[in-house]
């Protein structure tokens, strides 16, 4: 950019870099799926994963002309029509129209249709206590679904995958799998402050797995289910969801439903970042390193969608 040159662009905020200056550098992804770095004042409130209309001006920083963000308007607050906003959101989010209300209703329907009363009542009780925060929370601070609504999107995707798996392997108890998927990351609402995208004290010292087991025990006691096998099975699936002690699970999956939840969780956590990176890569090039996939770089071939 030239000095004092102005432009307005719609873009998705991908990353905020730390800085000791009054401004920070951020990575944004445009409608053309190009990523570039701009600077923005610390005083301007922004959230990773959100879509904005950025007003950018060329200014001198450290003896170079760099793009500076002078104002941001959330996509939802622009003067565009609803259809235009949806179109822009879809382009910035890899063709996914994230409808939080619709996704939340699907999850609540699954809970309400659970056949086993013990599993159902525990799941509904815990979910209802935290669902408002669940809808807006991040699934992680980085690497996968680290954006507003990320936890909702991750959970919804896992449930879709679980449905396909359960239709293939009829032996699987879907009550255990579906409710455990809904609960397995739910306590990230306490582990991660979604506004700052940083871990809370509870998150660092206890973690979402232990917090979730505590919630299951709390509601099992309240509902009179503390000595049931269903409670033991739910807790086992939660504590084994990361698969190995190295990744935060004190137990490996030892029932088929626990293995299913672990594998589906791992699948989505590994594939979603690749999809995100491929959306920014040009055909015939490689993505940036994928930290959840052994730092591999993935090739964007001409058949990529």
N, C-alpha and C positions, 0 to 999 in steps of 0.2 A: 504494500500500500504506500501511497504518497502521503506526505504530511498534510493533515487537515482533510484528507479524502474521507468521505462518509459513505456508509452503506448500511442497509438493513437486511438481515437474513434470518430465516427460520432455521433453528438448529436444536439438537438434543445435547444436553450437558453430559459428557462422558466421564470426566475426571477433573478433580481439583488438586493442583500441586501445592505443597507447602512452600512458604516463602517468609523471609524476614522483612520484606518490603511492605509498604502500605497497600500494594496490589499483589495479586497472585496470578499465576498462569493457569489457564483452564483448557481442556481439550473439548472441542465441540464437533458434532457430526451434522453436516448440512443435508439438505434435501437431495443433493447430488451424491450423497453417501461419501463425501470427502471429509476427512478429519484434519483439523488444523488447530494451532495454538493461538489463543488471544489472551490479553491481560484484562483483569477486572478489579475494581476496588473491593477491599475487604468489607466495605460498608453496604455493598449491594447484596441482598439475600438471594441465594440460589440453592438448588438442590440437585444432586447427581441423579440422572435419569429423567429429569423433567425437560419438557420442550418449551422453548422460548422464542420470542422475536427479539433478536439482539440488534441494538443500534451501535455500530462500530465506527470509530474514528482513528485515523492514522496519527500517532503521536510519537515523540522522541522518548526513548527509554534506554538508558545506558549507551547513549550515542548512536542508537539505531532507531529507525522508524518502525514501530510495531503497531499492530491493531489493538486498540483499547476499547473495551465495552463501556459505553457511556450510560446505557439504560437497557433494562430488560423488561419484557412484558410476557407473563405466562401465556402460552398458547390459548388457554381457556378464557383469558381475559381480553383477547384481541377482538376487533370489530368484525371479524370474519363470520360468515354463516356457519351453522352447525355442520353442514356437509363439507365445507371447505376446511374446517378445523379437523374433522375426522380424516379427510384425505391427507392432510399434512401429518397428522399423528401416525397414520398408517405407514407413510413413506419413511418417517423417522424411526419407526419401530419395527422394521423388517416385515411389514405387511400384517402385523398383529394389531387388531383393534381391541385394546384392553378395556373391557367393560366391567369395571369393578362391581357394579350392582348385580350384573348377570352372573359373574363368577361366584360372588358371595351367595347368591340364591342357590346355585348348583351345589355348593358345598353344604349349605344348610339342608337342602333336600336329601343329600346322601346321609347326613347325620340322622335326620328324622325318619328315614326309611330303613335304618339299621334294625335288623330283626332281634338280635340278642339285647335284651332289656338292660343288662348290666353295662355292656359296652356302650350302648346308646346313651344311657343316662349319664355316665361319666363323661363321654365325649361331648354331649350337648352342654353339660354344666361348665366344663372347662372352656369350651369354645365361646359360649355366650359371655363369659366373664371378660374375655380378651379380644373379641371380634372387632371392635372399633379400632383398636391399635393394629390388629392383624391386617386389616385392609390396606393400611398406608405404609406398613413397615418394610424394611429391606430384608432380604434373605441372608445377606452377608455384607461385610464392610468393603469387600473387593472380590474380584475374580468371578463370582456368579450371582446374578440377580441382585446386584448391589445398587438398587434404585427404588424410588417410591413405588409401592405396589408389588415390589419384587417377591416378597414372601407369598402374597396371594397368587401371583402368576406361577411361581415355582410349585406351590401346592396344587393348583389347578392342573398344571401339566402332569404332575406325578399321578394324579387321580385318573387322568385320561390314559396314561400308560398302564396303570394298574388294571383298568377295565379290560384293556386288550389282553394283558397277561392272564387275568382270571378267566376270560372266555376261552383261552387256550388250555390252561391247566385247571381243570374243574375241581381238583382236590383242595384248592386254596380257599380258606375261609375269608370271604370278602368283608365281613363285618370287621374282623381284626385288621385286615390290610387297609381298608379305606379310612377307618377311624384313626389308626396309627399314623397314616400319612398326614391327616389333618392335624394331629397333635405333635408330630415328631419335631417340627421346627417352631411350633406356636410360641414357645417361651423366648424366642428371639425378640419378641416385643419388650422383654425385660433385659435381654442380653445386649441389644444394640439400641442406641439412641438414634432413631431414624432422622432426626432433624440435623444432628451433627455428623451422622454416619460413623460414630465411634462407639467402642465398647463401654458399657456401664461398669460400675464397681461389681455389681452382681454378676455381670457377664464375664468379667475377668476372674473373679474368685470362685464362682460356682458353675456357670455355664448353662446353656439352654437345656441340655440333656438332664442334668440333675434337677434343674428347676421344674421340668415337666414331670419327672418321677414324683417330685414333691406335690405337685398339683393332683396327680392321680391318687396318691395316698390321702391327700386332704379330702377329696370328694368321695373316695371309697369309704372313708370313715364317716363322713356326713350322711351318706346314702345307705350305710350298713352293708357294704360290699367288701370290707377289708380282708376277709378270709376266703375269697373266691379265687378260682383258678383264672378267671377272666382278667382280674387285676394283675396277677402275676404275669400273664401272657402279654398284656399291654405294656407293662413296665419292661419286660424283656425286649420287646420290639423296639422301644424307645432307646434303651441303653445300648443296644447292639446296632443301631441304625448307621453308625459310621464304620462298622465292620471290624475295626482293629483298635487295640489300645493306643497304637501310634497316632491314630486320628481322632481319639477322644472317646472311644467306646470301651468300657471296662469288660464287656463280654462280646464274643463273636456270635453271630446269628445261629441259634440252635433249634429253631422251628422254621418251617418252610415260609411262613408269612413274614418272619423277620428277615429272612434272606431276600425275599421279593422286595420288601420296603427298602432294604439297603441297596440292592442293585438298581432299583428305579431311581432312588435318590442320587446315587453316584452317576448314573446315566445322564440325568438332566443337568446336574452340576457340571459335568464335563462337556456336554454338547452345547448347552446354551452359550457359553463364552466363545466357542468356535463359530457358531452362527452369527454372533455379534461381530466378531472379528472379520468374518468373510463379507459381511455387509459393508465393511469399510475398505476391503481390499479390491484392487482392480483385477480384472480377468488376466490370467497368465502370471500373476504374482503370488507371493506368499503372505500369510497373515503375520502379525507380530507374534512373539512368543506366547504360548498358552501355558500359564503357570500351573493350571490344574491338570495339564496333560504333559507333564515332564518337560515343559518349556519347548515343546515341539511347535513348529510353524506349519500351517496347513495351506495347501496349494488351492487356489481358486481356478478351477478348470472351466472350459467353455460350456460345459453342460450344467454348471452350477445354477441353481434357481435364484 
